[in-house]
């Protein structure tokens, strides 16, 4: 009898996970953000996913690789008409990926780079794509063919930015001690060697005469005519095109096709990071959260967007905050994050990404009265834990709000190594107000030491305290949604009462970082369980110091007992059997069941070790 090799096909009717929303981004520099003024969309990298954000409708669409295991993305570019978007992968053997944003659909995968792709740019006519990573590659991306490649110099890996000239005759690259124009010309040799006669293009280097600035480190380069019809018309009349270049020292240069610097402006900042051009303005993203705006023709200073002012200014579309909350914020955030990337999504809206992984959309219709009309916040460091929150209507936390027809919303919390805990309310699209959906306003309502922020379909609540911490490592939420406990890297325990905003701080609860926390079940409205669960209410913590601590919630979190059954870091603790047992596991490869016996308010701890 022959064996049956038929493979059971998955049921097409079965439900599959779909990506709805992404919180956060991985933009590291000017190459991780792109935009198009004709569509009012911007694109940024978020891990292995490319997020296309519509500034007008405040909606996300997500582009990713589905036919293979994806790799993290590090750079992105949008075509001039806004229809196509391309992204470069990081790591060994990366690919350049191209999507159609209109459909959306995956179009092409370009392979050739040996290491990560650092920067990428579309030609103005949309026919070619230039990528830099080890070598400079020029692609005909529609036919998925490599036109030519070459090594720029011995330090090609130091190239940080690239763009096309408006007439598509030049490619401009910038980097450490590097600012070059590459003439795109024809070659019969290239026709035979590379593309078998289908296309014949080569690149010839023409270094810019920088004079005493030849040692400068250029971080961003753009062609103003990408979005400037006025300058483009001047070029058609025979005038030279203009290239803008920014150094890490904060010097803005104008370079014409004559390969010489015609004008420079000292921004008087510690560092410069990125450039973007609209029909009227040049935006320069700089250190300390400053974005300087200049007239595109005269380079006269037009205004400055300050990250700090967004926290304390009071305007129609801006944030509203009390002096107390603002003072607390700056106390916990001594340094202002750098503005590391910027792009004009329209001629009057500027998208800025900051070093704390936040994204702001500024309305600069009136530069002197610029307002922040949208914000996407996230953690600025590693997220170590995520927990569901109990609904404010206090029903059974094991049943979702949507399933019960509850209007309380779906909430969860995250803690991070950046020293913040964020509470997130995921509201239903149909329940959102017009203001929230249209991002016409961004409201921050002071709640003691908490900020309630509305942005898109998320309502974000950042809990802050006067106690500084190096970062949170673990977290737990009580079943009724009243308490949130968080352990930090120093072994301190932080407990928040989410109903009354009371705060309890237990210093040096452990000798090392707290790796796991768990609450037992609180009092339940159940005739069977009420007698058992109403008698005690515990919080357990496990740390890298190999111990487990047990706290009595009803006695203001008094320490009941310390358990040291493990010989290595305790990586997880959980209550079972209605809080009568603790299950713990450790790096010593043992799982331990600890029993808790209660008699006349006297606790007795017994352990039984099991090998897993």
Secondary structure as GFF3:
##gff-version 3
##sequence-region A 1 612
A	DSSP	three_ten_helix	30	32	.	.	.	ID=ss1
A	DSSP	beta_strand	33	36	.	.	.	ID=ss2
A	DSSP	beta_strand	41	46	.	.	.	ID=ss3
A	DSSP	beta_strand	49	54	.	.	.	ID=ss4
A	DSSP	beta_strand	59	63	.	.	.	ID=ss5
A	DSSP	beta_strand	73	78	.	.	.	ID=ss6
A	DSSP	beta_strand	84	89	.	.	.	ID=ss7
A	DSSP	beta_strand	95	100	.	.	.	ID=ss8
A	DSSP	beta_strand	105	111	.	.	.	ID=ss9
A	DSSP	beta_strand	119	122	.	.	.	ID=ss10
A	DSSP	beta_strand	129	132	.	.	.	ID=ss11
A	DSSP	beta_strand	136	140	.	.	.	ID=ss12
A	DSSP	beta_strand	145	150	.	.	.	ID=ss13
A	DSSP	three_ten_helix	156	158	.	.	.	ID=ss14
A	DSSP	beta_strand	159	164	.	.	.	ID=ss15
A	DSSP	beta_strand	170	175	.	.	.	ID=ss16
A	DSSP	beta_strand	178	185	.	.	.	ID=ss17
A	DSSP	alpha_helix	188	193	.	.	.	ID=ss18
A	DSSP	beta_strand	202	207	.	.	.	ID=ss19
A	DSSP	three_ten_helix	211	213	.	.	.	ID=ss20
A	DSSP	beta_strand	218	223	.	.	.	ID=ss21
A	DSSP	three_ten_helix	224	226	.	.	.	ID=ss22
A	DSSP	alpha_helix	229	236	.	.	.	ID=ss23
A	DSSP	beta_strand	242	247	.	.	.	ID=ss24
A	DSSP	beta_strand	251	256	.	.	.	ID=ss25
A	DSSP	beta_strand	261	266	.	.	.	ID=ss26
A	DSSP	beta_strand	272	277	.	.	.	ID=ss27
A	DSSP	beta_strand	281	286	.	.	.	ID=ss28
A	DSSP	beta_strand	290	295	.	.	.	ID=ss29
A	DSSP	beta_strand	301	306	.	.	.	ID=ss30
A	DSSP	alpha_helix	309	312	.	.	.	ID=ss31
A	DSSP	alpha_helix	323	332	.	.	.	ID=ss32
A	DSSP	beta_strand	339	346	.	.	.	ID=ss33
A	DSSP	beta_strand	349	354	.	.	.	ID=ss34
A	DSSP	beta_strand	359	363	.	.	.	ID=ss35
A	DSSP	three_ten_helix	367	369	.	.	.	ID=ss36
A	DSSP	beta_strand	371	376	.	.	.	ID=ss37
A	DSSP	beta_strand	383	388	.	.	.	ID=ss38
A	DSSP	beta_strand	410	416	.	.	.	ID=ss39
A	DSSP	beta_strand	421	426	.	.	.	ID=ss40
A	DSSP	three_ten_helix	429	431	.	.	.	ID=ss41
A	DSSP	alpha_helix	434	438	.	.	.	ID=ss42
A	DSSP	beta_strand	444	447	.	.	.	ID=ss43
A	DSSP	beta_strand	450	455	.	.	.	ID=ss44
A	DSSP	beta_strand	458	463	.	.	.	ID=ss45
A	DSSP	beta_strand	472	477	.	.	.	ID=ss46
A	DSSP	beta_strand	483	488	.	.	.	ID=ss47
A	DSSP	beta_strand	493	497	.	.	.	ID=ss48
A	DSSP	beta_strand	503	506	.	.	.	ID=ss49
A	DSSP	beta_strand	514	519	.	.	.	ID=ss50
A	DSSP	alpha_helix	530	533	.	.	.	ID=ss51
A	DSSP	beta_strand	538	543	.	.	.	ID=ss52
A	DSSP	beta_strand	548	552	.	.	.	ID=ss53
A	DSSP	three_ten_helix	553	555	.	.	.	ID=ss54
A	DSSP	beta_strand	558	563	.	.	.	ID=ss55
A	DSSP	beta_strand	570	576	.	.	.	ID=ss56
A	DSSP	three_ten_helix	577	579	.	.	.	ID=ss57
A	DSSP	beta_strand	581	586	.	.	.	ID=ss58
A	DSSP	beta_strand	590	599	.	.	.	ID=ss59
A	DSSP	beta_strand	602	611	.	.	.	ID=ss60
###
